[in-house]
Amino acid sequence: MKIEEIKTVAVVGAGNMGHQIALQCALSGFTTVAIDVNPEVLAKAQQFCDSYLPQRVAKGKLSEEAAQKARSLISFSSDMKEAVKDADLVIEAVLERLDLKRKIFADLDKFAPPRAILATNSSYIVSSRIADVTGRMSQVCNVHFFNPALVMKLVEVVQGPHVSDETAQCMLDFCHKIGKMPVHVRKEVDGFLLNRIFAAISKEAQWLLEMGVATVEDIDRACVYGAGHPMGPFRLMDLTGIDLTYDIGMSHFYASGDREDLPTPSVVKKVTEGKLGQKTGEGWYSYKD
């Protein structure tokens, strides 16, 4: 498939990442549908859309005409079969559970047109672990957006051994067309590019905290004011969810058997206490106010 052939985009999973990806596509002129089986999640996604666009207009970041056009291009649905029947590109953005993703991709293979590219936004589950449930392995790849998807420019397009050059190029072109800066990851590897780099920084920051070298706040300040990061590793964990840090650590440990891959004691403690970051009102920082 060529970029010129992509007119309609479906995003499966309308949570924080999903609805932002969908809105970015609509803002870029694509007919887009955000899909979720949870009516509460779907309602929140629509509410976000209905508040975000006027806010951008009020701040002078978006014209009234562009906002109205984007709103007319995005819709919301709980019926995946119906929603993807005309899609040229489907982007999956559900929970990081392999069994769930495999079930969804098996269904997408049945419901989406044979021409459609099926992409996963997964940050660490490589598409080769999913693609075999479809009859279109060469059209299944990772297209990894970063949180918040409406703001972050980077997108990682991962070309596993099963992904055709045409599919990879189409996704690189698509990312450019929606105003993102794609990087071509030419080999499947855990964590892809940026997460591998930041995982090393984050893990070292966590051990500095464990050793009592510095506080959460001072470690974050060092990264922001010394290294030029937009936010420190602990603030970033709060944004993405401390449970995600825990899950990734456990996944790496199960794969390697190396105890150094295990989550640090402080991360385990936060997860045990249910202090997962912004979504729970408290993590390394408090968000209750």
Backbone torsions as a table, in degrees:
resi	resn	phi	psi	omega
1	MET	NA	142.2	176.6
2	LYS	-102.2	157.2	-178.2
3	ILE	-58.5	-32.3	-179.2
4	GLU	-64.4	-21.1	-178.1
5	GLU	-85.5	-11.9	-179.6
6	ILE	-85.8	112.7	178.6
7	LYS	-118.6	-33.7	-174.1
8	THR	-123.3	130.6	-178.4
9	VAL	-121.2	136.6	173.4
10	ALA	-118.0	135.5	178.2
11	VAL	-116.8	117.7	-178.4
12	VAL	-93.9	116.4	-173.4
13	GLY	105.6	109.0	-174.3
14	ALA	-107.5	25.1	175.7
15	GLY	-70.5	-162.1	-174.0
16	ASN	-54.3	-47.7	179.5
17	MET	-72.4	-46.8	-174.5
18	GLY	-59.3	-48.5	-176.3
19	HIS	-71.6	-26.1	176.3
20	GLN	-73.9	-39.7	175.3
21	ILE	-60.8	-45.4	-179.5
22	ALA	-60.8	-44.3	-178.6
23	LEU	-66.8	-36.8	177.0
24	GLN	-61.5	-39.9	178.2
25	CYS	-65.2	-42.7	179.0
26	ALA	-64.9	-40.6	177.8
27	LEU	-62.7	-24.1	-178.8
28	SER	-94.5	7.2	172.5
29	GLY	97.1	8.1	179.3
30	PHE	-93.6	137.5	170.3
31	THR	-67.8	122.8	-168.0
32	THR	-133.8	141.2	173.7
33	VAL	-127.5	131.2	175.4
34	ALA	-99.4	130.7	-171.2
35	ILE	-120.8	135.6	173.3
36	ASP	-158.2	142.8	-179.9
37	VAL	-82.4	-15.7	-179.3
38	ASN	-90.4	112.4	-176.8
39	PRO	-61.8	-31.7	179.1
40	GLU	-67.6	-43.2	177.9
41	VAL	-63.3	-42.0	-179.0
42	LEU	-64.6	-41.1	178.7
43	ALA	-64.8	-41.0	178.7
44	LYS	-65.0	-37.4	178.5
45	ALA	-62.7	-43.0	179.8
46	GLN	-68.3	-40.2	177.4
47	GLN	-61.8	-40.0	178.3
48	PHE	-61.0	-47.3	179.9
49	CYS	-59.1	-45.0	-176.9
50	ASP	-69.8	-21.3	177.5
51	SER	-97.3	-34.7	-176.5
52	TYR	-64.7	-46.7	-175.2
53	LEU	-62.3	-48.5	176.8
54	PRO	-61.8	-34.2	178.4
55	GLN	-63.1	-41.3	179.2
56	ARG	-66.4	-36.9	177.4
57	VAL	-65.2	-45.6	-178.6
58	ALA	-61.5	-32.0	-179.3
59	LYS	-86.5	-1.2	179.8
60	GLY	77.5	14.9	-178.8
61	LYS	-90.0	-13.1	-175.2
62	LEU	-150.4	139.4	178.0
63	SER	-77.2	156.0	178.4
64	GLU	-60.1	-39.0	-179.8
65	GLU	-64.0	-44.0	-180.0
66	ALA	-65.7	-38.1	179.3
67	ALA	-65.5	-43.8	179.7
68	GLN	-65.1	-39.1	178.9
69	LYS	-64.5	-45.8	179.9
70	ALA	-60.5	-42.4	-179.1
71	ARG	-65.4	-32.7	179.6
72	SER	-73.4	-21.8	-176.5
73	LEU	-89.8	-17.3	-177.2
74	ILE	-105.1	137.1	176.2
75	SER	-134.7	171.5	-174.6
76	PHE	-132.7	137.8	-174.0
77	SER	-147.8	149.5	173.6
78	SER	-105.2	-1.3	-176.9
79	ASP	-105.7	93.5	-175.4
80	MET	-62.9	-41.3	-178.1
81	LYS	-57.3	-46.5	-179.1
82	GLU	-71.9	-38.6	-172.8
83	ALA	-70.2	-28.9	-175.5
84	VAL	-101.9	2.9	-172.2
85	LYS	-63.6	-25.7	179.5
86	ASP	-114.5	10.6	-174.6
87	ALA	-72.6	139.5	173.5
88	ASP	-92.9	-26.1	179.2
89	LEU	-141.3	131.4	174.6
90	VAL	-118.8	128.1	177.2
91	ILE	-113.8	118.6	178.4
92	GLU	-89.5	131.1	-178.8
93	ALA	-139.6	51.7	-179.8
94	VAL	-97.7	-173.2	-179.2
95	LEU	-58.7	152.9	-178.3
96	GLU	-78.5	66.7	177.4
97	ARG	-125.6	119.3	-175.1
98	LEU	-60.3	-42.9	-178.4
99	ASP	-62.2	-39.7	179.3
100	LEU	-66.1	-44.9	-179.1
101	LYS	-63.8	-41.2	-180.0
102	ARG	-63.8	-39.2	177.7
103	LYS	-63.7	-44.5	-179.2
104	ILE	-64.1	-44.6	-178.2
105	PHE	-68.0	-33.4	175.4
106	ALA	-62.9	-41.1	178.2
107	ASP	-69.5	-41.8	179.1
108	LEU	-60.7	-36.9	179.6
109	ASP	-62.0	-31.5	178.7
110	LYS	-79.9	-37.6	-169.6
111	PHE	-92.3	-33.5	-176.4
112	ALA	-83.3	152.0	178.3
113	PRO	-57.9	148.2	-178.6
114	PRO	-56.2	-27.8	-178.6
115	ARG	-74.2	-19.8	-168.8
116	ALA	-67.3	141.8	170.6
117	ILE	-86.2	135.9	178.4
118	LEU	-112.3	113.8	-176.1
119	ALA	-114.5	147.9	173.7
120	THR	-113.4	137.1	177.0
121	ASN	-86.0	6.8	-176.2
122	SER	-53.5	139.1	-179.5
123	SER	-88.3	-12.9	179.9
124	TYR	-149.9	-7.2	173.9
125	ILE	-91.3	111.8	-175.6
126	VAL	-72.5	149.3	-172.8
127	SER	-68.0	-19.7	178.0
128	SER	-67.0	-17.8	176.8
129	ARG	-85.2	-3.0	-177.1
130	ILE	-119.2	-37.7	-167.9
131	ALA	-59.4	-29.0	-174.0
132	ASP	-69.1	-11.3	176.7
133	VAL	-83.9	-3.6	179.4
134	THR	-110.1	167.8	174.6
135	GLY	-100.7	18.8	-176.9
136	ARG	-138.7	51.8	-173.2
137	MET	-54.9	-35.0	-177.8
138	SER	-69.0	-13.1	-178.3
139	GLN	-108.3	16.4	-179.7
140	VAL	-115.8	123.2	-178.0
141	CYS	-152.0	168.4	172.9
142	ASN	-85.8	129.2	169.7
143	VAL	-127.8	94.3	-168.0
144	HIS	-97.2	108.0	174.2
145	PHE	-84.6	159.0	178.6
146	PHE	-110.9	152.2	-174.7
147	ASN	-90.1	130.4	-1.4
148	PRO	-82.3	133.2	-171.0
149	ALA	-63.8	-26.8	178.8
150	LEU	-75.2	-18.5	-175.4
151	VAL	-105.8	-47.1	-173.4
152	MET	-70.8	130.4	-175.9
153	LYS	-81.5	-29.6	-172.1
154	LEU	-74.3	137.9	169.9
155	VAL	-136.7	131.0	178.1
156	GLU	-96.4	119.3	175.3
157	VAL	-102.1	114.0	-171.7
158	VAL	-104.2	121.3	-179.3
159	GLN	-103.4	93.8	175.0
160	GLY	-71.9	175.0	-176.1
161	PRO	-62.6	-20.5	-178.2
162	HIS	-91.4	-10.2	-172.7
163	VAL	-87.8	129.7	-179.4
164	SER	-72.8	154.9	175.9
165	ASP	-60.3	-36.5	-179.5
166	GLU	-63.9	-42.6	178.5
167	THR	-64.3	-46.4	-179.6
168	ALA	-60.6	-44.9	-179.0
169	GLN	-65.7	-39.4	178.7
170	CYS	-61.2	-41.7	-179.7
171	MET	-70.5	-34.7	174.7
172	LEU	-63.8	-43.4	178.5
173	ASP	-65.8	-38.7	179.1
174	PHE	-61.9	-44.6	179.7
175	CYS	-59.7	-42.7	176.5
176	HIS	-60.5	-39.9	-175.3
177	LYS	-68.5	-26.8	177.8
178	ILE	-96.8	16.5	172.4
179	GLY	82.4	20.8	179.9
180	LYS	-105.6	167.4	176.0
181	MET	-110.4	100.3	-177.8
182	PRO	-83.6	149.3	168.5
183	VAL	-118.9	141.3	-176.7
184	HIS	-94.0	106.9	177.0
185	VAL	-90.1	109.5	-167.4
186	ARG	-87.6	0.8	-179.3
187	LYS	-150.1	138.2	176.6
188	GLU	-70.6	127.6	178.4
189	VAL	-151.2	141.5	-179.0
190	ASP	-54.1	129.4	177.0
191	GLY	83.5	-6.5	-179.6
192	PHE	55.9	-133.7	-176.8
193	LEU	-95.0	-70.5	-169.1
194	LEU	-66.3	-38.8	-179.3
195	ASN	-65.5	-31.6	176.0
196	ARG	-65.7	-42.1	180.0
197	ILE	-66.3	-47.4	-177.5
198	PHE	-74.4	-25.4	176.3
199	ALA	-62.7	-39.6	178.4
200	ALA	-65.3	-41.9	178.1
201	ILE	-65.3	-46.0	-177.9
202	SER	-63.1	-43.1	-178.3
203	LYS	-65.1	-40.9	178.0
204	GLU	-64.8	-39.5	177.6
205	ALA	-61.7	-42.1	179.9
206	GLN	-63.3	-40.8	180.0
207	TRP	-72.1	-31.5	174.1
208	LEU	-62.3	-37.5	176.1
209	LEU	-67.3	-45.9	-179.8
210	GLU	-57.0	-38.5	-177.7
211	MET	-80.4	-4.9	179.8
212	GLY	75.4	21.0	-178.8
213	VAL	-70.0	-38.0	-179.5
214	ALA	-159.0	165.9	178.9
215	THR	-82.2	167.3	174.4
216	VAL	-54.4	-47.1	-176.4
217	GLU	-62.6	-43.1	-177.3
218	ASP	-72.9	-33.8	176.2
219	ILE	-64.9	-43.2	177.7
220	ASP	-63.6	-42.2	179.5
221	ARG	-61.2	-39.4	180.0
222	ALA	-60.9	-41.0	-179.2
223	CYS	-71.9	-36.0	-178.6
224	VAL	-75.2	-50.0	-172.7
225	TYR	-90.7	-15.0	178.2
226	GLY	-103.9	-42.0	-177.1
227	ALA	-99.5	-7.2	177.4
228	GLY	77.0	18.3	177.5
229	HIS	-72.7	145.7	179.3
230	PRO	-65.5	-28.3	173.5
231	MET	-152.7	157.3	-178.8
232	GLY	-76.2	169.3	-175.9
233	PRO	-63.7	-32.5	-179.9
234	PHE	-75.2	-40.2	175.7
235	ARG	-63.9	-38.1	178.8
236	LEU	-66.1	-40.2	176.4
237	MET	-61.6	-39.2	177.0
238	ASP	-62.3	-36.6	-179.0
239	LEU	-70.5	-46.2	-176.1
240	THR	-84.3	-20.3	-178.7
241	GLY	108.7	119.3	-179.3
242	ILE	-64.8	-27.2	176.7
243	ASP	-64.7	-29.6	176.6
244	LEU	-68.0	-41.4	175.7
245	THR	-58.9	-43.3	178.5
246	TYR	-63.0	-48.3	-177.2
247	ASP	-61.8	-42.2	-180.0
248	ILE	-65.4	-42.9	177.6
249	GLY	-59.6	-44.9	179.1
250	MET	-65.8	-38.7	178.6
251	SER	-62.4	-43.3	178.2
252	HIS	-65.6	-38.6	179.0
253	PHE	-64.3	-44.7	179.3
254	TYR	-61.8	-32.4	-178.7
255	ALA	-78.8	-36.7	-173.2
256	SER	-101.6	-29.5	-173.5
257	GLY	74.9	4.5	-178.6
258	ASP	-88.0	119.5	-177.0
259	ARG	-64.3	-19.6	177.1
260	GLU	-67.3	-18.6	178.5
261	ASP	-81.9	-13.6	-179.1
262	LEU	-62.5	148.5	174.4
263	PRO	-59.4	149.1	179.2
264	THR	-69.9	156.9	-179.6
265	PRO	-53.7	-38.2	-179.1
266	SER	-66.0	-37.2	177.2
267	VAL	-66.2	-44.5	178.2
268	VAL	-59.0	-42.1	-179.4
269	LYS	-62.9	-43.8	179.4
270	LYS	-61.5	-44.1	-179.5
271	VAL	-65.4	-42.3	178.6
272	THR	-60.7	-37.9	-179.7
273	GLU	-81.1	-6.6	-178.4
274	GLY	75.5	17.3	178.6
275	LYS	-95.3	86.3	-167.9
276	LEU	-100.7	3.0	-179.9
277	GLY	118.0	-151.8	-174.9
278	GLN	-57.9	-38.1	-174.5
279	LYS	-67.5	-20.3	177.7
280	THR	-108.6	0.9	178.8
281	GLY	88.3	-8.5	178.6
282	GLU	-158.9	140.2	174.5
283	GLY	-149.0	-117.9	171.3
284	TRP	-71.9	-26.6	176.8
285	TYR	-121.2	164.1	176.2
286	SER	-97.8	136.8	179.1
287	TYR	-122.7	19.1	-174.1
288	LYS	-70.0	-20.2	179.9
289	ASP	-99.2	NA	NA
